[in-house]
Amino acid sequence: MTFLLIEAGFRVAEAVRARPQIETWAVYDPDLGYRLNPEFGDTNAEGLRDHPITPKAGRYRILMLGDSLGYYGDTVDDTWVGRLRQELSRSDEIVLPDVLNASIKGYSNYQELGFLKKYGLAFEPNLVGVGFVLNDLHRILHSFKVVDGRIVGQSHAFTKDALDSVDSWGVRLARKSRSLVWLRRTRAGTFDYLSSRLSDGYSFEYRPDLNTAWKDQAWRSVEAQMREMQALGREHGFGLFMIIFPVADQYRPDYLDADRDYVLKPQRLAASLCRRLKIRCLDLYELLSPRDFEADGLHLTGDGRQRVAEHVAQFLNESGLIPAAPR
């Protein structure tokens, strides 16, 4: 009874907060679910968290697609994509590229493909990068409450498909509870630890956002999406590459000792996909460490963002994906 009263209180408070509010950072998009609000914060007029886009004027342009890992940073230059721009500007081996950050928090690979088709092609990229995270395998991971074509409220939730992907009814129920969702947001490590201890297996298997990365069926959908990106590249004249991000739990010694091959299965599947499609890929697992992650085990610290920027810059310098500087 105490739990039910607490849960009811959370739901009433949520309804009261949501009623008068219109979402600030996101606006409704009928094809993508949502996109960034061009009138919010440091989002530019084209709906990117980046500097204003200037005319291409013959420059070599890189469009970076991604989710919250590319979105987060204290400023647009503090994101890992913003730091990548700075790193590439220091190289005298390649032409100075124009780097656009189209990372949108909560997006999946499916939404990134949709964004590329609906908005990204207009930027005339010469090269498109996909910042692939292990929570990008859902069709749509997060959803907002939408009323009359407008997002209402300040929070988004996992979609039903994402919640149902967890192979545990108890965990699915916990994720739907407003009070337990609050617990997870404020004590993420404790919640995931308890989830894994109350069930057999690994913590990531009980996360609606991450568990599909260990399921073969989801990777078939990603492969189809990447093939479509390739086809768009042939049609519109841009190259394609992928950056594969790990999550902190993949570095846990107890997990690796128990079954290293299984823990790193997503990296093997991604590498196999890249070989089949002949896409240049950079796997960051061996290049990062647990110290590079925030407490949620997913997002990067400032040092982590810098490390990623340096490794991706080196990858692009050495891959031949960016034209060499004229001599």
C-alpha positions in Angstrom: 0.0 0.0 0.0 2.8 2.4 0.8 4.4 1.7 -2.6 1.1 2.3 -4.4 0.6 5.6 -2.6 4.1 6.7 -3.5 3.6 5.7 -7.1 0.3 7.5 -7.3 2.0 10.6 -5.9 4.6 10.5 -8.6 2.0 10.2 -11.3 -0.1 13.1 -10.0 3.0 15.3 -9.8 4.0 14.3 -13.3 0.5 15.2 -14.6 0.5 18.6 -12.8 4.0 19.5 -14.2 3.2 18.4 -17.7 -0.2 20.2 -18.1 1.0 23.8 -18.6 4.3 23.0 -20.2 5.4 22.8 -23.8 8.7 20.9 -24.4 11.6 23.2 -24.7 14.6 21.4 -26.3 12.6 19.2 -28.7 9.7 19.8 -31.1 7.4 17.2 -32.7 8.4 15.6 -36.0 5.8 13.3 -37.6 8.5 11.2 -39.3 11.2 11.1 -36.6 9.1 11.5 -33.4 11.0 14.6 -32.5 13.9 16.8 -33.4 15.9 19.6 -31.7 14.0 22.9 -31.3 15.8 25.6 -33.4 14.7 28.2 -30.9 16.2 26.6 -27.8 19.5 27.3 -26.2 22.5 26.9 -28.6 20.6 25.0 -31.2 21.1 26.7 -34.6 18.4 27.6 -37.1 18.8 24.2 -38.9 18.0 22.3 -35.7 21.6 21.2 -34.9 23.4 21.8 -31.6 26.2 23.6 -33.4 27.4 26.9 -34.7 25.3 28.5 -37.4 25.8 26.8 -40.7 27.5 28.9 -43.4 27.4 28.4 -47.1 29.4 25.4 -48.2 31.4 27.4 -50.7 33.3 24.4 -52.1 34.5 23.2 -48.7 34.8 19.5 -47.8 31.9 18.9 -45.4 31.5 16.2 -42.8 28.1 15.5 -41.3 28.2 13.7 -38.0 25.1 11.7 -37.1 24.6 10.5 -33.5 22.7 10.5 -30.3 23.3 12.0 -26.8 27.0 11.1 -26.8 27.6 13.6 -29.6 25.1 16.1 -28.2 26.4 16.4 -24.7 29.1 19.0 -23.7 29.2 22.3 -21.8 29.2 24.2 -25.2 28.9 23.3 -28.9 32.7 23.2 -29.0 32.9 20.9 -25.9 31.0 18.0 -27.5 33.3 15.3 -28.8 32.3 16.4 -32.3 33.2 20.0 -31.5 36.5 18.8 -30.2 37.0 16.7 -33.3 36.6 19.8 -35.4 39.4 21.4 -33.4 41.7 18.4 -33.8 41.2 18.2 -37.5 42.0 21.9 -37.9 45.5 21.2 -36.5 46.4 18.8 -39.3 48.3 20.0 -42.3 48.0 16.6 -44.1 44.4 17.0 -45.1 42.1 19.8 -46.4 40.4 21.7 -43.6 37.0 20.1 -43.3 33.7 21.8 -42.3 32.3 19.5 -39.5 28.6 19.7 -38.7 27.2 18.0 -35.6 23.8 16.4 -36.2 23.8 14.4 -32.9 20.3 14.4 -31.3 19.9 13.0 -27.8 17.8 9.8 -27.6 18.1 9.1 -31.4 18.5 5.6 -32.7 20.2 4.5 -35.9 16.8 4.4 -37.6 16.1 8.0 -36.7 19.5 9.1 -37.8 18.9 7.6 -41.2 15.5 9.4 -41.3 17.2 12.7 -40.3 19.8 12.2 -43.0 17.1 11.7 -45.7 14.7 14.5 -44.4 17.2 17.2 -43.4 20.9 16.1 -43.8 21.1 15.8 -47.5 20.3 19.5 -47.8 23.7 20.2 -46.1 25.5 18.6 -49.1 27.9 16.5 -47.1 31.0 14.9 -48.7 31.3 12.5 -45.8 28.8 11.2 -43.3 29.8 9.7 -40.0 27.6 7.6 -37.8 28.4 7.7 -34.0 27.0 4.3 -33.2 26.2 3.5 -29.5 24.9 0.2 -28.2 21.5 1.8 -27.4 20.9 2.7 -31.1 19.4 -0.6 -32.2 15.8 0.2 -31.5 13.6 1.6 -34.1 12.6 4.5 -31.7 13.9 4.4 -28.2 12.2 7.4 -26.6 8.8 9.0 -27.0 7.1 12.1 -25.7 3.5 12.9 -25.0 2.1 14.7 -28.0 -1.1 16.8 -28.0 -2.4 18.5 -31.2 1.0 18.0 -32.9 3.0 19.5 -30.0 5.2 17.9 -27.4 3.7 18.4 -23.9 5.8 18.0 -20.8 9.5 18.1 -20.1 10.4 14.4 -20.1 10.5 11.5 -22.4 10.1 7.8 -21.7 11.1 4.5 -23.2 8.8 3.3 -25.9 6.7 0.2 -25.3 8.9 -1.8 -27.8 12.0 -0.9 -25.8 10.4 -1.9 -22.5 9.1 -5.1 -24.0 12.6 -6.0 -25.3 13.7 -6.9 -21.7 13.3 -10.6 -21.1 12.1 -10.1 -17.5 8.5 -9.1 -16.6 9.7 -7.8 -13.2 12.3 -5.5 -14.8 9.7 -4.3 -17.4 7.3 -3.5 -14.6 9.9 -1.6 -12.7 10.8 0.4 -15.7 7.2 1.5 -16.1 6.8 2.6 -12.5 7.3 6.3 -12.1 8.8 6.0 -8.6 11.3 3.4 -9.7 12.1 5.3 -12.9 12.9 8.3 -10.6 15.1 5.9 -8.5 17.0 4.9 -11.6 17.6 8.5 -12.7 18.9 9.5 -9.3 20.7 6.2 -8.4 21.4 4.7 -11.8 24.2 2.4 -10.6 22.2 1.1 -7.6 19.2 0.4 -9.8 21.1 -1.5 -12.5 23.1 -3.4 -9.8 19.9 -4.5 -8.1 18.3 -5.5 -11.5 21.2 -7.7 -12.4 21.4 -9.2 -8.9 17.7 -10.0 -8.8 18.0 -11.8 -12.2 20.6 -14.0 -13.8 23.0 -12.5 -16.2 24.5 -9.1 -16.9 23.2 -5.6 -16.0 23.0 -4.6 -19.7 20.7 -7.5 -20.4 18.0 -5.8 -18.2 18.3 -2.3 -19.7 15.6 -1.5 -22.3 18.1 0.8 -24.1 21.1 -1.6 -24.3 19.9 -5.2 -24.3 19.1 -5.4 -28.0 22.8 -4.9 -28.9 23.3 -8.6 -27.8 20.4 -9.9 -30.0 21.2 -10.9 -33.6 17.8 -9.8 -35.0 18.3 -6.1 -34.1 21.6 -6.1 -36.0 19.9 -7.2 -39.2 17.8 -4.0 -39.0 20.9 -1.9 -38.5 22.6 -3.5 -41.5 19.6 -2.7 -43.7 19.7 0.9 -42.5 23.4 1.2 -43.2 22.9 -0.3 -46.7 20.3 2.5 -47.3 22.8 5.1 -46.1 25.3 3.7 -48.5 22.8 3.9 -51.4 22.1 7.5 -50.5 25.9 8.1 -50.6 26.2 6.7 -54.1 23.3 8.8 -55.2 24.4 12.0 -53.6 28.1 11.7 -53.7 29.2 11.2 -50.1 31.3 8.6 -48.3 30.3 6.8 -45.1 32.1 5.8 -41.9 31.1 4.5 -38.4 32.5 5.1 -34.9 31.5 2.3 -32.5 31.2 3.4 -28.8 31.4 0.9 -25.9 29.6 1.2 -22.6 31.3 1.1 -19.2 29.9 -2.2 -18.1 31.8 -3.9 -20.9 35.0 -3.2 -18.9 33.9 -4.8 -15.7 36.5 -7.4 -14.7 33.9 -9.9 -13.3 31.9 -9.8 -16.6 35.0 -10.2 -18.8 36.3 -13.1 -16.6 32.9 -14.8 -16.8 32.5 -14.6 -20.6 34.6 -12.0 -22.5 33.3 -13.2 -25.9 29.7 -12.6 -24.9 30.4 -9.2 -23.3 32.1 -7.9 -26.4 29.6 -9.5 -28.8 28.2 -6.1 -30.1 31.7 -5.1 -31.2 32.2 -8.3 -33.1 28.8 -7.9 -34.8 29.5 -4.3 -35.7 32.9 -5.2 -37.1 31.4 -8.0 -39.2 28.7 -5.6 -40.5 31.4 -3.1 -41.5 33.4 -5.8 -43.3 30.4 -7.0 -45.3 29.4 -3.5 -46.3 33.0 -2.3 -46.8 32.4 0.6 -44.5 35.4 2.2 -42.7 34.8 1.7 -38.9 36.6 2.7 -35.7 36.0 0.5 -32.7 36.7 2.6 -29.6 36.7 -0.3 -27.0 40.4 -0.8 -26.8 41.0 3.0 -26.9 38.9 4.0 -23.9 38.7 2.9 -20.3 36.1 3.1 -17.5 37.5 6.4 -16.4 36.2 8.0 -19.6 32.6 7.5 -18.7 30.2 9.4 -16.5 28.4 7.7 -13.6 25.6 6.4 -15.9 28.2 4.3 -17.7 27.1 5.6 -21.1 28.0 9.2 -21.6 31.6 10.5 -21.7 33.5 12.8 -19.3 35.3 15.8 -20.6 38.5 13.7 -20.8 36.6 11.0 -22.5 35.3 13.4 -25.2 38.8 14.7 -25.8 40.2 11.2 -26.1 37.4 10.2 -28.6 38.1 13.4 -30.6 41.8 12.6 -30.8 41.3 9.0 -31.9 38.6 9.9 -34.5 40.8 12.6 -35.9 43.7 10.2 -36.2 41.4 7.6 -37.9 40.2 10.2 -40.4 43.7 11.5 -41.1 45.0 8.0 -41.8 41.9 6.5 -43.5 42.0 8.5 -46.7 38.4 9.5 -46.2 39.4 13.3 -46.3 41.3 14.6 -49.3 45.0 15.3 -48.7 46.0 19.0 -48.5 47.4 20.4 -51.7 51.2 20.8 -51.7 
